[in-house]
């Protein structure tokens, strides 16, 4: 979906640079973002990026908005765990074999 870019830009910067909203909207797809992921979506009636609610300093969240935040967080948690597992998974068989006890399914080490 996107070309590699130098450095470690934030998700919101990458989404803006790669026109994430414009790419998802024609296909009727969406995304769930954290509270920092605000601004890229320009259509409040048909949002592509769903985020939770932020409490203002002088106005706390209602119980309904807190429930919405919990629901969004529960969906995001499953996705974040999947990303974490994929990042910790070895990217190649040779890198899997550098551990002291390689897994039995590691073909290069089992010979």
Secondary structure in CASP SS format (residue, H / E / C, confidence):
PFRMAT SS
TARGET T0000
AUTHOR 0000-0000-0000
METHOD secondary structure of the structure
MODEL  1
X C 1.00
X C 1.00
X C 1.00
X C 1.00
X C 1.00
X C 1.00
X C 1.00
X C 1.00
X C 1.00
X C 1.00
X H 1.00
X H 1.00
X H 1.00
X H 1.00
X H 1.00
X H 1.00
X H 1.00
X C 1.00
X C 1.00
X H 1.00
X H 1.00
X H 1.00
X H 1.00
X H 1.00
X H 1.00
X C 1.00
X C 1.00
X C 1.00
X C 1.00
X C 1.00
X E 1.00
X E 1.00
X C 1.00
X C 1.00
X C 1.00
X C 1.00
X C 1.00
X C 1.00
X C 1.00
X C 1.00
X C 1.00
X C 1.00
X C 1.00
X C 1.00
X C 1.00
X C 1.00
X C 1.00
X C 1.00
X E 1.00
X E 1.00
X C 1.00
X C 1.00
X C 1.00
X C 1.00
X C 1.00
X C 1.00
X C 1.00
X C 1.00
X C 1.00
X C 1.00
X C 1.00
X C 1.00
X H 1.00
X H 1.00
X H 1.00
X H 1.00
X H 1.00
X H 1.00
X H 1.00
X H 1.00
X H 1.00
X H 1.00
X H 1.00
X H 1.00
X H 1.00
X H 1.00
X H 1.00
X H 1.00
X H 1.00
X H 1.00
X H 1.00
X H 1.00
X H 1.00
X H 1.00
X H 1.00
X H 1.00
X H 1.00
X H 1.00
X C 1.00
X C 1.00
X C 1.00
X C 1.00
X H 1.00
X H 1.00
X H 1.00
X H 1.00
X C 1.00
X C 1.00
X C 1.00
X C 1.00
X C 1.00
X C 1.00
X C 1.00
X C 1.00
X C 1.00
X C 1.00
X H 1.00
X H 1.00
X H 1.00
X C 1.00
X C 1.00
END
